[in-house]
């Protein structure tokens, strides 16, 4: 029996890292890490997750070519899981009741 691939969520800043100035070592390493995650998503060894937040953030991205490329990458490699909004709200309320505030 094959195990389900691990789910990975990359925020839009991570997905856009390759468009940043690559002269800094940290930026190059982060770019390479994101590239490797996307390769694994294409192979099916990880499951990339997308959310409605992605679309909102991508829509606000200033460069049209980058927006198009990011949307394509998510469309071809990521899935959006089913979400029970009522249950999510209940869990959020429980956390808030326990003192977690952001």
C-alpha positions as CSV (number, residue, x, y, z in Angstrom):
1,X,0.0,0.0,0.0
2,X,1.4,3.4,-1.0
3,X,1.3,6.3,1.5
4,X,-0.6,9.5,0.6
5,X,1.9,12.2,-0.5
6,X,2.6,14.9,2.1
7,X,0.6,18.1,1.7
8,X,2.7,21.3,1.2
9,X,1.4,24.8,1.2
10,X,3.6,27.5,-0.3
11,X,2.4,31.1,0.1
12,X,2.6,33.6,-2.8
13,X,5.8,35.1,-1.5
14,X,7.5,31.7,-1.7
15,X,6.1,31.1,-5.1
16,X,7.4,34.4,-6.3
17,X,10.8,34.0,-4.8
18,X,12.4,33.2,-8.2
19,X,11.5,36.7,-9.4
20,X,13.6,38.3,-6.6
21,X,17.2,39.4,-6.8
22,X,19.2,36.2,-6.7
23,X,22.5,37.7,-5.6
24,X,21.9,37.0,-1.9
25,X,22.7,33.4,-0.9
26,X,19.5,33.2,1.2
27,X,17.3,34.2,-1.7
28,X,19.0,31.7,-4.0
29,X,18.6,28.9,-1.5
30,X,14.9,29.7,-0.9
31,X,14.4,29.8,-4.7
32,X,16.0,26.4,-5.1
33,X,13.9,24.9,-2.2
34,X,10.7,26.2,-3.9
35,X,11.8,24.8,-7.2
36,X,12.4,21.4,-5.7
37,X,9.0,21.4,-4.0
38,X,7.4,22.2,-7.4
39,X,9.3,19.4,-9.1
40,X,8.1,17.0,-6.4
41,X,4.5,18.3,-6.9
42,X,4.8,17.6,-10.6
43,X,6.0,14.1,-9.9
44,X,3.3,13.5,-7.3
45,X,5.7,12.8,-4.4
46,X,4.1,15.8,-2.6
47,X,0.7,17.3,-2.9
48,X,0.8,21.1,-3.3
49,X,-2.2,22.8,-1.7
50,X,-3.8,26.0,-3.0
51,X,-6.4,28.2,-1.3
52,X,-8.6,31.1,-2.1
53,X,-5.9,33.3,-0.4
54,X,-3.6,32.5,-3.3
55,X,-6.0,34.0,-5.9
56,X,-6.5,37.1,-3.9
57,X,-2.7,37.6,-3.4
58,X,-1.8,36.8,-7.0
59,X,-4.4,39.2,-8.2
60,X,-2.6,42.0,-6.3
61,X,0.8,41.0,-7.7
62,X,2.1,44.0,-9.7
63,X,3.7,42.2,-12.7
64,X,1.2,40.6,-15.2
65,X,3.7,38.1,-16.6
66,X,4.6,36.8,-13.1
67,X,0.9,36.6,-12.2
68,X,0.3,34.4,-15.2
69,X,3.2,32.1,-14.5
70,X,2.3,31.7,-10.8
71,X,-1.4,31.0,-11.7
72,X,-0.2,28.4,-14.2
73,X,2.1,26.8,-11.7
74,X,-0.7,26.4,-9.2
75,X,-3.2,25.3,-11.7
76,X,-1.0,22.5,-13.0
77,X,0.5,21.3,-9.7
78,X,-1.8,22.2,-6.8
79,X,-5.2,21.0,-5.5
80,X,-7.7,22.9,-3.4
81,X,-9.0,20.6,-0.6
82,X,-12.6,20.5,0.4
83,X,-13.3,22.7,3.4
84,X,-16.2,22.7,5.9
85,X,-16.5,26.4,6.6
86,X,-18.8,25.9,9.5
87,X,-16.4,23.5,11.2
88,X,-13.5,25.9,10.5
89,X,-15.4,28.8,12.1
90,X,-16.2,26.5,15.1
91,X,-12.5,25.6,15.5
92,X,-11.4,29.2,15.2
93,X,-13.9,30.2,17.9
94,X,-12.7,27.4,20.2
95,X,-9.1,28.6,19.8
96,X,-10.1,32.2,20.4
97,X,-12.0,31.1,23.5
98,X,-8.8,29.5,24.7
99,X,-6.9,32.8,24.4
100,X,-5.4,32.4,21.0
101,X,-5.6,35.8,19.2
102,X,-3.8,36.9,16.1
